[in-house]
Amino acid sequence: MDEVKQRKYILVVDDDHKILKLVALRLAQEGYRTVAAESGESALAHIKIEKPGLVLLDIMMPEMSGFEVLKKIKAIDSNIPVCMVTAVYDEEEGKRCFAAGAYEYITKPIDFEHLLKVVLIKL
């Protein structure tokens, strides 16, 4: 397994269990170590234990939106790359995410070939 893939992990955050499992499984098949979190609070707890090499973060989540989680992640460590994931493309929302520190903004259904390119850029 590639050394970089062993050292860094990808934190996948989505309140939809099926999507979460699918994305984490697909990335694991590519050799990446993945951790799945079903809420913003859970994601932040994981980040405090071990900083991920990349966070894939759903925007639309109950209790704490992905945008709120993004801001909290950047307050913990502004160098953690965060890729926002959304079911509904909204140009203004995308601009807000980039302004808050996201490095990418992708839509569902996830194009895994594109996602792998996004991952390779940061890991």
C-alpha positions, 0 to 999 in steps of 0.5 A: 500500500502507498505510504501516503495512503497509510499515513493519512486518512479521509474523514467522510461525514454524511448523515445518510448512512448509505452514502456514507458507507458507499463513499467510505467503502469506495475510498477504502477499495482504493487503499485509503484509510477512511473513518465515517462520521454521521454527524458534525459533532462526531466528525469534530471529535474524530479530528481532535483525536487525529487530524485527517488528510482530507475531510469529505463533508456533506453540507445538508445535515441536521443539528449542525450543517456542514457549513458550520462544521467547516468553520469549526474544522478551520478553527481547529486547524486551518490546514485540514483540507475540506471538500464540501459535498452537496445534493443541490448545487447552489453557486452562492453556497459554493462561494460561501464554502470557498470563502470559509476555507473549503478547497472543493465543492462537489455534487451528489450523486458523486462521480467517483472518478472525479472524487479520486482526482480530488483526493489525489490532489490533497493526499 
